[in-house]
Every structure is written in structure tokens, then in C-alpha cells.
Amino acid sequence: MTFQDINDRIATMAAQKGGLGVSFKFAFPEGIIVVKNDGTVTNENEEADCTISATVENFSKVMSGDLNPMMAVMTGKIKISGDMSVAMKLQNLL
């Protein structure tokens, strides 16, 4: 899975779910994906309630179910900053 694949998948899911009332930033070495409060997606580096930082490889494994998200965070493969309660809402998006 590439950065563009992840971007497209997140944009599709955000459009289907609509706004969650919070914003998320996904930070990859290849680029940024921000899901805004209303469910729209941008690749501009904007402020967000919660930032998830990872490599495309590790995030792809989480999205495919090959890597447990909690284990990824505990082992440092995915880093979360900002409001941790917002991070829990990711389950509703992904």
C-alpha cells in the first residue's frame, strides 16, 4: 500500500462516515493527511486534535489487520500526540 492508497482510503471512509466532530492528522514521511471536523480531507499541514505518526508500511499493516493498533502504539511503530480520547474515535473511521 502506498501513501496515495492510504490517502484515498481515508478520504473514502471519511466521506462515508461524515464528520466525527474532531480532527485527525496522519503524518507520514511521504506526506500529511488531515481529516477535518466535518469529514473533509486535505493534504495541507493543518492543526488537528490528534496526530498519528507512522511509516506507510506500519500504517498499512494496521489498516489490513496484520498489526494490532494498540501493539503498534506500545512498541513505538505508531506514535500518537494530542488528545488521546480523540485517537479512540479512529475506530469509527477506520
FENUR-V470971 format. One record per residue. N is the residue number from 1. RES is the residue in one small letter. PHI is phi as a letter, one per 40 degrees, with the letter a starting at -180 (none if undefined). Layout:
N	RES	PHI
N	RES	PHI
This chain:
1	m	none
2	t	c
3	f	d
4	q	c
5	d	c
6	i	c
7	n	d
8	d	c
9	r	c
10	i	c
11	a	c
12	t	c
13	m	c
14	a	c
15	a	c
16	q	c
17	k	c
18	g	g
19	g	c
20	l	b
21	g	g
22	v	b
23	s	b
24	f	b
25	k	b
26	f	b
27	a	b
28	f	b
29	p	d
30	e	c
31	g	i
32	i	b
33	i	b
34	v	b
35	v	b
36	k	c
37	n	d
38	d	c
39	g	g
40	t	c
41	v	b
42	t	b
43	n	b
44	e	c
45	n	c
46	e	b
47	e	c
48	a	a
49	d	c
50	c	a
51	t	b
52	i	b
53	s	b
54	a	a
55	t	c
56	v	d
57	e	c
58	n	c
59	f	c
60	s	c
61	k	c
62	v	c
63	m	c
64	s	c
65	g	g
66	d	c
67	l	b
68	n	c
69	p	d
70	m	c
71	m	c
72	a	c
73	v	c
74	m	c
75	t	c
76	g	g
77	k	c
78	i	b
79	k	b
80	i	b
81	s	b
82	g	g
83	d	c
84	m	c
85	s	c
86	v	c
87	a	d
88	m	c
89	k	c
90	l	d
91	q	d
92	n	c
93	l	c
94	l	c
